[in-house]
Amino acid sequence: MTWERATLGDVCLKVVKRDPVATGRARIRYIDIGGIDGTLHRLGDVPEIDSVGAPSRCRQIVAAGDTVFATVRPYLEKIAYVDGPLDGEFASTGFSVLRPGPRLEPKFLYYFTISQEMFDQVLPYQKGVSYPAVLDREVRSVSMPVPPLEEQRRIVATLEDHLSRLDAADSQLDAAARRTSALSAHVLAHALADATCDELPLTSLLGRDLANGRSVKTRKGGFPVLRLTALNDGMVDLRERKPGAWTADEAERFLVHQGDFLISRGNGSLHLVGRGGLVAEDPDPVAFPDTLIRARPRADLLDAGFLALVWNSTSVRRQIEQVAKTTAGIYKVNQRDLGRVVVPVPSLPDQRRIFAEVAARRETLGRLTQATGAARERSSALRRSLLGAAFSGRLTGASSEMSVVEGRIET
């Protein structure tokens, strides 16, 4: 099937930019990048703010049916559909606001923006290291298929039928993950209840000051540096690395050692910022990047394995999320924030006993977590495959279609 193609700029309307004060309204609602769930591609709560004193980026007037596409760190997929209650409200200039013209069904445009075809065209435009971004005109230069409107509506209806089933399955997975997390927290809380604990700030338990890593570009054959993805379920996966554009001498003060605890400085999701991982093995020479902060516990005060347990606990997470600040859709913490986090500290023998007890009980929970994670990956792959089928003319609406889509999943 051959469809006409056009750029987003050709089929989307221009958006008005205006100072909220000029509307005469005392208060407006403001869509910021941090308010979008990049996994679900949905808006969370959209706050109401005073027009006077609104952020300087609060300038784009949105309409029902728009799609907002974050141009800062586009790989985080901060994309959302604007529903009717937000008609006439405001969005950050950090978005490309895509308003469908008469040739587009609004939801057809939205689903295209979350498809792999969209990202394959947009991501090569990224520029910058600390804040990689694309320009609005680059987003609008993306080419998309434009079938007849009736065909677009049929595709949207078929997509939403399939996606609603995946949403229901994902809800069950979310519930299972919450139950597993609650059980894991209960195991730790029960173990701590049997010990006498001091409550001490992290900075008082370290052998060296907290230290940021260094940002380095990729260079073939360069000295290795970990990726942020090395943090995985309270541990550091030393295989997650890249060759960096620096020498061994330049990397020396950023080398990681067994027993180091690495903490995420920033993340697009609040529940992931400040997460930490233990370097459990004696590593070959590898450094840590600027996206991580290194904590090196004093061996006479704090067992590194115990720190890994309590750091991702409910009480510590609550403290971290309270101090995290958001900039351009990224939640961040700094050394000062982390150094003030209070952790429960029993005696060293109790720390080691608790670590051993909890590790044994969590082994079973870990298998449940892995099974849930595998199911999530399968769901994500199905979503990608469905969208790929939709925008290549292969989504027919037949009852057997899901089986065909499953057979086309790229793993």
C-alpha positions as CSV (number, residue, x, y, z in Angstrom):
1,M,0.0,0.0,0.0
2,T,1.4,3.4,-1.0
3,W,0.4,6.5,0.9
4,E,1.2,10.1,0.2
5,R,4.0,11.5,2.5
6,A,4.5,15.0,3.8
7,T,6.6,16.7,6.4
8,L,5.1,17.6,9.8
9,G,5.6,21.2,8.9
10,D,3.4,20.8,5.8
11,V,0.5,19.1,7.6
12,C,0.7,20.9,11.0
13,L,-0.5,24.4,11.8
14,K,1.6,27.2,13.4
15,V,1.2,27.8,17.1
16,V,0.7,31.2,18.8
17,K,3.2,32.3,21.4
18,R,2.1,34.8,24.0
19,D,2.9,36.1,27.4
20,P,0.3,34.6,29.8
21,V,-0.1,38.1,31.3
22,A,-1.3,39.4,28.0
23,T,-4.3,37.0,28.1
24,G,-5.8,39.0,31.1
25,R,-6.1,35.7,33.1
26,A,-4.8,35.7,36.7
27,R,-3.9,32.0,36.6
28,I,-3.2,29.5,33.8
29,R,-2.2,25.9,33.6
30,Y,1.3,25.1,32.5
31,I,2.6,22.0,30.7
32,D,6.3,21.5,31.6
33,I,8.6,18.8,30.3
34,G,8.9,17.3,33.7
35,G,5.2,16.7,33.9
36,I,5.2,14.1,31.2
37,D,5.7,10.3,31.7
38,G,8.2,9.4,29.0
39,T,7.3,5.7,29.2
40,L,3.5,6.1,28.9
41,H,3.7,9.2,26.8
42,R,1.1,10.9,28.9
43,L,0.6,14.0,30.9
44,G,0.6,13.9,34.7
45,D,-0.9,16.6,36.8
46,V,-0.8,20.0,35.0
47,P,-0.4,22.6,37.7
48,E,-2.2,26.0,37.8
49,I,0.2,28.9,38.2
50,D,0.0,32.7,38.4
51,S,0.3,34.4,35.1
52,V,2.5,37.1,36.7
53,G,5.8,35.4,37.4
54,A,5.2,32.5,35.0
55,P,8.5,30.9,33.7
56,S,9.9,32.7,30.7
57,R,9.5,29.4,28.7
58,C,5.7,29.5,29.4
59,R,4.7,31.0,26.1
60,Q,3.1,28.5,23.7
61,I,-0.7,28.3,23.7
62,V,-2.0,24.8,23.2
63,A,-5.3,23.5,21.8
64,A,-7.2,20.2,22.3
65,G,-5.8,17.7,19.8
66,D,-2.2,19.0,19.9
67,T,0.8,16.8,20.5
68,V,3.6,18.2,22.5
69,F,7.1,16.7,21.7
70,A,10.0,17.7,23.9
71,T,13.0,19.0,22.0
72,V,15.3,18.7,24.9
73,R,16.7,15.2,25.3
74,P,14.3,13.8,22.8
75,Y,15.4,10.2,23.5
76,L,13.5,10.5,26.9
77,E,10.3,10.5,24.7
78,K,8.5,13.2,26.7
79,I,5.6,13.3,24.3
80,A,1.9,13.7,25.1
81,Y,-1.5,14.3,23.6
82,V,-3.4,17.4,24.7
83,D,-7.0,16.7,25.8
84,G,-9.9,19.1,25.8
85,P,-9.6,20.4,29.4
86,L,-6.2,21.9,28.5
87,D,-7.5,23.8,25.4
88,G,-6.2,27.4,25.5
89,E,-3.6,26.6,28.3
90,F,0.2,27.0,28.0
91,A,3.2,24.8,27.3
92,S,6.9,25.3,27.6
93,T,9.0,26.5,24.6
94,G,11.0,23.3,25.2
95,F,8.3,21.5,23.2
96,S,7.6,21.4,19.6
97,V,3.8,21.8,19.7
98,L,2.3,19.9,16.7
99,R,-1.2,21.1,15.8
100,P,-2.8,18.8,13.2
101,G,-4.1,20.6,10.1
102,P,-7.1,19.5,8.1
103,R,-5.3,16.6,6.5
104,L,-4.6,14.9,9.8
105,E,-6.6,13.0,12.4
106,P,-5.2,14.3,15.8
107,K,-4.6,10.9,17.3
108,F,-3.0,9.6,14.1
109,L,-0.4,12.4,14.4
110,Y,0.1,11.6,18.1
111,Y,0.7,7.9,17.5
112,F,3.1,8.7,14.7
113,T,5.2,10.8,17.1
114,I,5.8,7.9,19.4
115,S,6.7,5.5,16.7
116,Q,10.2,4.3,15.9
117,E,10.0,6.0,12.4
118,M,9.7,9.3,14.2
119,F,12.8,8.7,16.4
120,D,14.8,7.3,13.5
121,Q,14.4,10.7,11.8
122,V,14.6,13.1,14.8
123,L,17.5,11.7,16.9
124,P,20.2,12.2,14.3
125,Y,19.6,15.9,14.7
126,Q,20.6,16.0,18.4
127,K,23.3,18.4,19.3
128,G,25.0,19.1,22.6
129,V,26.5,17.0,25.4
130,S,24.9,18.1,28.7
131,Y,21.6,19.0,27.1
132,P,21.3,17.3,23.8
133,A,18.4,18.9,21.9
134,V,16.8,19.3,18.5
135,L,15.2,22.4,17.0
136,D,11.5,22.8,16.3
137,R,12.2,23.2,12.6
138,E,14.1,19.9,12.7
139,V,11.1,18.1,14.3
140,R,8.8,19.7,11.6
141,S,11.1,18.4,8.8
142,V,10.2,14.8,9.7
143,S,8.4,13.0,6.9
144,M,5.2,11.0,7.8
145,P,2.7,9.0,5.8
146,V,-0.6,10.8,5.2
147,P,-3.3,8.3,4.2
148,P,-6.9,9.5,3.6
149,L,-8.7,10.8,6.7
150,E,-11.0,7.8,6.9
151,E,-8.1,5.5,6.7
152,Q,-6.3,7.4,9.5
153,R,-9.4,7.1,11.7
154,R,-9.7,3.3,11.0
155,I,-6.0,2.9,11.9
156,V,-6.4,4.9,15.2
157,A,-9.4,2.8,16.2
158,T,-7.6,-0.4,15.5
159,L,-4.5,0.8,17.3
160,E,-6.4,1.8,20.4
161,D,-8.3,-1.5,20.5
162,H,-5.0,-3.4,20.6
163,L,-3.2,-0.9,22.9
164,S,-6.1,-0.9,25.4
165,R,-5.4,-4.6,25.9
166,L,-1.7,-4.0,26.4
167,D,-2.6,-1.2,28.8
168,A,-4.7,-3.7,30.9
169,A,-1.9,-6.2,30.9
170,D,0.6,-3.5,31.9
171,S,-1.7,-2.5,34.8
172,Q,-1.5,-6.1,36.1
173,L,2.3,-6.0,35.7
174,D,2.4,-2.7,37.7
175,A,0.3,-4.2,40.4
176,A,2.7,-7.3,40.6
177,A,5.7,-5.0,40.7
178,R,4.2,-3.0,43.6
179,R,3.5,-6.1,45.5
180,T,7.0,-7.4,45.0
181,S,8.5,-4.0,46.0
182,A,6.3,-4.0,49.2
183,L,7.4,-7.5,50.1
184,S,11.1,-6.5,49.6
185,A,10.7,-3.4,51.8
186,H,9.0,-5.5,54.5
187,V,11.9,-8.0,54.5
188,L,14.4,-5.2,55.1
189,A,12.2,-3.4,57.7
190,H,11.7,-6.7,59.6
191,A,15.5,-7.3,59.7
192,L,16.2,-3.7,60.8
193,A,13.6,-4.0,63.6
194,D,15.8,-6.6,65.4
195,A,18.8,-4.3,65.5
196,T,19.7,-1.1,67.4
197,C,20.3,1.6,64.8
198,D,21.8,5.1,64.8
199,E,20.4,7.6,62.2
200,L,23.4,9.2,60.5
201,P,24.0,11.4,57.5
202,L,25.7,9.7,54.6
203,T,28.6,12.2,54.6
204,S,29.6,11.1,58.1
205,L,30.0,7.5,57.0
206,L,32.4,8.0,54.0
207,G,36.1,7.5,53.8
208,R,36.4,10.1,51.0
209,D,34.2,13.0,50.0
210,L,31.4,12.4,47.5
211,A,32.8,12.9,44.0
212,N,31.2,13.6,40.6
213,G,32.5,11.7,37.6
214,R,33.6,13.3,34.3
215,S,31.8,13.8,31.0
216,V,33.7,12.3,28.1
217,K,32.8,11.7,24.5
218,T,33.0,8.3,22.9
219,R,36.2,7.5,21.0
220,K,37.1,4.1,19.6
221,G,40.0,2.6,21.6
222,G,39.8,5.2,24.4
223,F,39.9,4.5,28.1
224,P,36.7,2.9,29.2
225,V,34.0,4.7,31.2
226,L,30.7,3.3,32.6
227,R,27.3,4.3,31.2
228,L,24.4,5.4,33.4
229,T,22.7,2.1,32.5
230,A,25.4,0.3,34.5
231,L,23.1,0.9,37.6
232,N,20.8,-2.1,37.8
233,D,18.7,-3.2,40.8
234,G,21.2,-1.9,43.4
235,M,24.3,-3.2,41.6
236,V,26.8,-1.8,39.1
237,D,27.0,-3.9,35.9
238,L,30.6,-3.4,34.9
239,R,29.9,-4.5,31.3
240,E,27.8,-1.4,30.6
241,R,30.6,0.9,29.4
242,K,31.9,2.7,26.4
243,P,35.4,3.7,25.1
244,G,36.0,7.4,26.2
245,A,37.9,10.2,24.5
246,W,40.6,10.4,27.3
247,T,43.7,8.7,28.5
248,A,44.4,6.4,31.5
249,D,46.2,9.3,33.2
250,E,43.2,11.6,32.8
251,A,40.8,8.9,34.1
252,E,42.9,7.9,37.1
253,R,41.1,9.9,39.7
254,F,37.7,8.7,38.4
255,L,38.5,4.9,38.6
256,V,36.0,2.8,40.5
257,H,37.0,0.2,43.1
258,Q,35.3,-2.8,44.7
259,G,33.0,-1.5,47.5
260,D,32.3,1.9,45.8
261,F,28.7,2.9,45.6
262,L,27.6,4.9,42.6
263,I,24.6,7.2,42.6
264,S,22.6,8.6,39.7
265,R,22.8,12.4,39.6
266,G,19.8,12.9,37.3
267,N,17.0,11.1,35.5
268,G,13.8,12.0,33.7
269,S,11.8,9.9,36.2
270,L,11.6,11.1,39.9
271,H,11.6,7.5,41.2
272,L,15.0,6.8,39.5
273,V,17.0,9.9,40.4
274,G,19.4,9.2,43.2
275,R,19.2,5.5,42.8
276,G,22.5,3.7,43.6
277,G,24.5,0.6,42.8
278,L,27.3,-1.3,44.5
279,V,30.5,-2.2,42.7
280,A,30.5,-5.8,44.1
281,E,33.4,-7.2,42.1
282,D,37.1,-6.1,41.8
283,P,36.9,-4.3,38.4
284,D,39.4,-4.0,35.6
285,P,40.3,-0.4,35.1
286,V,37.2,1.6,34.3
287,A,36.1,5.1,35.3
288,F,32.7,6.6,36.2
289,P,31.0,9.4,34.2
290,D,29.5,12.7,35.2
291,T,26.1,11.2,35.4
292,L,27.1,9.4,38.5
293,I,28.3,10.4,42.0
294,R,30.8,8.1,43.8
295,A,30.4,7.3,47.5
296,R,33.2,5.3,49.2
297,P,32.0,4.1,52.6
298,R,34.4,3.8,55.6
299,A,34.9,0.1,56.1
300,D,35.0,0.5,59.9
301,L,31.6,2.2,59.9
302,L,29.5,1.0,57.0
303,D,29.4,-2.2,55.1
304,A,29.0,-1.4,51.4
305,G,26.5,-4.2,50.8
306,F,24.4,-2.9,53.6
307,L,24.5,0.6,52.1
308,A,23.2,-0.8,48.8
309,L,20.3,-2.4,50.7
310,V,19.2,0.7,52.7
311,W,19.9,3.3,50.0
312,N,17.1,2.2,47.8
313,S,14.7,1.7,50.8
314,T,11.5,3.6,51.2
315,S,12.8,6.0,54.0
316,V,15.9,6.9,52.0
317,R,13.9,7.3,48.7
318,R,11.5,9.7,50.4
319,Q,14.4,12.0,51.4
320,I,16.0,11.9,48.0
321,E,12.7,12.7,46.1
322,Q,12.0,15.6,48.5
323,V,15.2,17.4,47.6
324,A,15.4,16.5,43.9
325,K,15.0,19.5,41.6
326,T,13.8,19.5,38.0
327,T,15.4,21.3,35.1
328,A,14.2,20.9,31.5
329,G,12.4,17.7,32.4
330,I,15.3,16.1,34.3
331,Y,15.2,15.5,38.1
332,K,18.6,16.2,39.7
333,V,20.4,15.8,43.0
334,N,23.8,17.1,44.0
335,Q,26.5,16.1,46.5
336,R,25.1,18.4,49.2
337,D,21.7,16.8,48.9
338,L,23.0,13.3,49.0
339,G,25.5,14.0,51.9
340,R,22.6,15.0,54.1
341,V,20.5,11.9,53.5
342,V,20.1,10.1,56.8
343,V,20.5,6.3,56.8
344,P,19.9,3.7,59.6
345,V,23.3,2.4,60.8
346,P,23.4,-0.7,63.2
347,S,26.6,-2.2,64.3
348,L,28.9,-3.7,61.7
349,P,28.1,-7.3,62.7
350,D,24.4,-6.5,62.5
351,Q,24.9,-4.9,59.1
352,R,26.5,-8.0,57.8
353,R,23.9,-10.3,59.3
354,I,21.1,-8.2,57.9
355,F,22.7,-8.1,54.5
356,A,23.0,-11.9,54.4
357,E,19.4,-12.5,55.6
358,V,17.8,-10.0,53.2
359,A,19.9,-11.2,50.3
360,A,18.8,-14.7,50.8
361,R,15.1,-13.8,51.0
362,R,15.3,-11.4,48.1
363,E,16.7,-14.1,45.8
364,T,13.2,-15.4,45.3
365,L,11.7,-12.0,44.9
366,G,14.4,-11.2,42.4
367,R,13.2,-14.0,40.2
368,L,9.7,-12.5,40.3
369,T,11.1,-9.1,39.4
370,Q,13.0,-10.6,36.4
371,A,9.8,-12.3,35.2
372,T,7.9,-9.1,35.5
373,G,10.7,-7.2,33.7
374,A,10.7,-9.7,30.8
375,A,6.9,-9.3,30.5
376,R,7.3,-5.5,30.4
377,E,9.9,-5.8,27.6
378,R,7.6,-8.0,25.7
379,S,4.8,-5.5,26.0
380,S,7.1,-2.7,24.9
381,A,8.1,-4.7,21.9
382,L,4.5,-5.4,21.0
383,R,3.7,-1.6,21.2
384,R,6.7,-0.8,18.9
385,S,5.6,-3.5,16.4
386,L,2.0,-2.4,16.4
387,L,3.0,1.2,15.6
388,G,5.4,0.0,12.9
389,A,2.6,-2.0,11.4
390,A,0.2,1.0,11.6
391,F,2.4,3.4,9.7
392,S,3.5,1.0,7.0
393,G,-0.1,0.0,6.1
394,R,0.0,-3.5,7.7
395,L,-2.6,-2.9,10.4
396,T,-5.8,-4.4,9.1
397,G,-7.9,-4.9,12.2
398,A,-8.3,-8.6,11.6
399,S,-8.8,-10.8,14.7
400,S,-5.6,-12.7,14.0
401,E,-3.6,-9.5,13.6
402,M,-1.9,-9.6,17.1
403,S,-0.4,-13.0,16.3
404,V,1.1,-11.6,13.1
405,V,2.4,-8.5,15.0
406,E,4.0,-10.8,17.6
407,G,5.8,-12.6,14.8
408,R,7.4,-9.4,13.6
409,I,8.7,-8.3,17.0
410,E,12.4,-7.3,16.8
411,T,14.3,-8.4,19.9
